[in-house]
Amino acid sequence: MQNKQVLINSLPEGKLEESNYKLVESDMPQVKTDEVLVKTLSFAITAGTRAGLQGSASYAGAPKTGIVMNCTGIGEIIESNDSNFPVGRNVLTQTGWQEYSIQKPESLTLLREAIDPSLYLGPLGINGLTAYFGLLDVGQPQPGETVMISAAAGSVGHMVGQIAKIQGCNVVGVCGSDEKCKRLIEDLGFDAAVNYKDANFRQNLKEATPKGVDVYFDNTGGMILGSALFRLNSGGRIACCGVVSQYDTSTPEPGPKGIPGLLVNKSIRMQGFLVFDYAERYEEATDNLIGWIESGKLKVLTDELDGLDQAPQGFVDLLAGGNIGTRIVNIK
Amino acid sequence: MQNKQVLINSLPEGKLEESNYKLVESDMPQVKTDEVLVKTLSFAITAGTRAGLQGSASYAGAPKTGIVMNCTGIGEIIESNDSNFPVGRNVLTQTGWQEYSIQKPESLTLLREAIDPSLYLGPLGINGLTAYFGLLDVGQPQPGETVMISAAAGSVGHMVGQIAKIQGCNVVGVCGSDEKCKRLIEDLGFDAAVNYKDANFRQNLKEATPKGVDVYFDNTGGMILGSALFRLNSGGRIACCGVVSQYDTSTPEPGPKGIPGLLVNKSIRMQGFLVFDYAERYEEATDNLIGWIESGKLKVLTDELDGLDQAPQGFVDLLAGGNIGTRIVNIK
C-alpha cells in the first residue's frame, strides 16, 4: 500500500501555478506509540494557506518545499494507539493534501457522530469558527448596524453575512462577480452586494451603504479595505481576518492611505485575530452554529472537487475568485 | 481698542510656511446675550492642528482661509453675560491665535483656582488628557509590559512615557534627535530612547525592545508605525493618536506594508481615538494627573515663546521637530 501525497514542489514567484505542486506516491507511514493513522476523507482549500507560501514567514512559519501541502481535513481513524480515538471514528485535523497521515492525539478533534461530517470543513470547522468569533467578538455588531464583508462569497464571508443577519444587522457583501452578488442576495439573504471589479465600485458601495458602515469584516486588505475606511462611521470596527488580495503575489502592496489617519479621525478600531485565539470557546460556537443550521438560519455553500489531483488547480482557481462558499476536495 | 489676530492667509502646498499666516488688527468683538469675552493669556501649538490645513477634511472640518488659526488656550474672562463665568476667572477654551475671543459658555472650562493655569495647556489640557486616555484606555498597558511611543518628546508623548512608567512598564521613546533621547532618559526616566533619523534606526529599535513591544502609542504613522508593527508582540495594541509624519505635506504616504497582514498574524488591535470620546471622564483624569504632578511622578516639559507674532514660525519649527514638550505662546 502506498500513500498518495501532493508536495510543495517550488515556492510561487508571482501568482501560484499548478506546477508549484507535485503528486507523489510514498511508503505508508508507520504508527508509533500514542499515534493515530487517519485516512483522509475530504479537505478544505482556503485562501489563508497561500500566505504560508510567501517569502516572509506567517504565523504558520517560514515556507518550505518538499513537504506535504497543509490544510484542514476530515478523516477516519484506521489504526490507533490511543483509546480516546478509536478506529472507525471520524476526526477533524490537519490532514494535509494526502491520503493518509499520522497524527498525535492532541491535534485531533472527534466529530460529533450525529452531525454530517462535511459540516466540519465549513460552518463547524475553522471557517465557521473564524466567521463566528471574528464577527461577534471582534466586530461586535449591534442590531440595526450595517456590516460590510469582503470576499463575501468565500468560505468565511458567506457565513459572516448570515450570522450578521441573525444579529439583526443590515448586511452588504463585496465579491468579484455579478453572479456571486446575485447568490448572496437571493440564496443567503444579504441586503446588498457589490462587485469590486465593476468600474463604479466605490460609487456602488456608497449607494449600498447609505448609513455608512459600522462593522467591516475584512478578508482581503488592499483596495477594498481602503474603500471601506471611507465608508466607516465614527466608532466603527474592522475585524481583520485575512489579506487575500495580497496572498497571490510576491510583492504585497503598501497599506491603504487612510492608515492611520482615518482611524484617528473616526475613532476606528481595527483588530487582527486568529481563530486559535478563541480555542477555549469552540464548543460554545459549535453549539450555536449547529442550532442555526438546524433551524435553517445558516445556509452552507460548498463547492466540491473529486480527487487529490484536483487540489492544485482548485487552489489556483480559488485564488482567482473561482469558487463560491467552501471549496472541498473529496478523496475516494 | 483693537484685536490682534493671526489669520490663515493661504493653505500650504507642501510644507507649512510662515507666509501661510497673516497678522491683522481688527475691531474688538462685541459680546451678545449669553456670551463671554475672553482675553487670551497663552495658547498651545500642537501638531494635530496641521491636519486641519490639509486638502481633505479632518474631524475639524474642511480647511478654510481668512479665519483665525485654531488652538486651545487659556484666558481671563473680561466681560460676561453668564453668571457661571464671572469676570476675573480663568478658562480653558478654543481661543484661537488672537488676543480676544467671544465664547459661548458651553465651550468654556473653568480652571481650578489653586492650580497653575499654564498646566492646563500641558498635562491638564488636551495633551495630558490625550496621553491619559490613549495610553490607559486604548493601550491598556500591564505592569512589566513594554510601551513604545513615537514623537516621544512631544507634548503628548513625553507624558505618555511618564504615565507608562507610573504603570510599571518598560518605556521606549522614539524621537528625532540625540539631544531629545538624552532628555527622555535623564530627565523623564524613560528606559530607552531611539533617534528615528539615525541610519541604524530599525536595528537600534530592535536592541531597545529585546522583549518586543506590547503597546505602541503612535503619534506619527508612516515609517515609525511600520517599524513598530515588526516589533509588536502577539496580542499587541496600537493607540493611534496622531499622524504627525503625514501632516506637513500635500501628498500623504500610503499606509505601512504590514497593514493588515501583520495585524492578522499577530492578533494586533489598532485603535484610533479622539480625546473628546472621553469627555465624560475628564474630571477623573484631571484628579489623577494633578496627583502625579504634585507627587513629582509626572514632570512637565514646556517650551515657551512670547508674543502672538511668534506663533507662525513657532508652528513651522514644531512640525520640523524643533520643540521639546508642549510649545506654548504667551501673550502679554
Contacts between the chains, C-beta under 8 A, distances in Angstrom:
chain1	res1	chain2	res2	distance
A	51	B	261	7.6
A	58	B	265	5.6
A	59	B	265	4.6
A	59	B	266	7.7
A	218	B	260	6.2
A	221	B	259	7.4
A	221	B	260	4.9
A	221	B	261	6.7
A	225	B	260	6.5
A	238	B	260	7.8
A	240	B	260	4.2
A	240	B	263	4.6
A	240	B	264	5.1
A	241	B	264	6.7
A	242	B	264	6.3
A	243	B	260	5.9
A	243	B	261	4.6
A	243	B	264	6.4
A	246	B	261	6.3
A	252	B	257	6.1
A	252	B	261	6.9
A	253	B	254	7.9
A	253	B	257	7.7
A	254	B	253	7.9
A	254	B	254	3.8
A	254	B	255	6.1
A	254	B	256	6.9
A	254	B	257	5.3
A	255	B	254	6.2
A	255	B	255	2.8
A	255	B	256	5.2
A	255	B	257	6.4
A	255	B	258	7.2
A	255	B	259	3.2
A	255	B	260	7.2
A	256	B	254	6.9
A	256	B	255	5.2
A	256	B	259	7.2
A	257	B	252	6.1
A	257	B	253	7.7
A	257	B	254	5.3
A	257	B	255	6.4
A	258	B	255	7.2
A	259	B	221	7.4
A	259	B	255	3.2
A	259	B	256	7.1
A	259	B	259	5.1
A	260	B	218	6.2
A	260	B	221	4.9
A	260	B	225	6.5
A	260	B	238	7.8
A	260	B	240	4.2
A	260	B	243	5.9
A	260	B	255	7.2
A	260	B	270	7.0
A	260	B	272	6.3
A	261	B	51	7.5
A	261	B	58	8.0
A	261	B	221	6.7
A	261	B	243	4.7
A	261	B	246	6.4
A	261	B	252	6.9
A	262	B	272	7.5
A	263	B	240	4.6
A	263	B	270	6.6
A	263	B	271	7.2
A	263	B	272	3.1
A	264	B	240	5.0
A	264	B	241	6.7
A	264	B	242	6.3
A	264	B	243	6.4
A	264	B	272	4.2
A	264	B	273	7.2
A	264	B	274	7.1
A	265	B	51	8.0
A	265	B	58	5.5
A	265	B	59	4.6
A	265	B	272	7.1
A	265	B	274	7.6
A	266	B	59	7.7
A	266	B	272	6.6
A	267	B	271	7.8
A	267	B	272	5.4
A	267	B	273	5.2
A	267	B	274	5.6
A	267	B	277	5.5
A	268	B	271	7.5
A	268	B	272	5.0
A	269	B	269	6.7
A	269	B	270	7.5
A	269	B	271	4.4
A	269	B	272	7.4
A	270	B	260	7.1
A	270	B	263	6.6
A	270	B	269	7.5
A	270	B	270	4.5
A	270	B	271	7.1
A	270	B	272	8.0
A	271	B	263	7.1
A	271	B	267	7.8
A	271	B	268	7.4
A	271	B	269	4.4
A	271	B	270	7.1
A	271	B	271	7.8
A	272	B	260	6.3
A	272	B	262	7.5
A	272	B	263	3.1
A	272	B	264	4.1
A	272	B	265	7.1
A	272	B	266	6.6
A	272	B	267	5.4
A	272	B	268	5.0
A	272	B	269	7.5
A	273	B	264	7.2
A	273	B	267	5.2
A	274	B	264	7.0
A	274	B	265	7.6
A	274	B	267	5.6
A	277	B	267	5.5
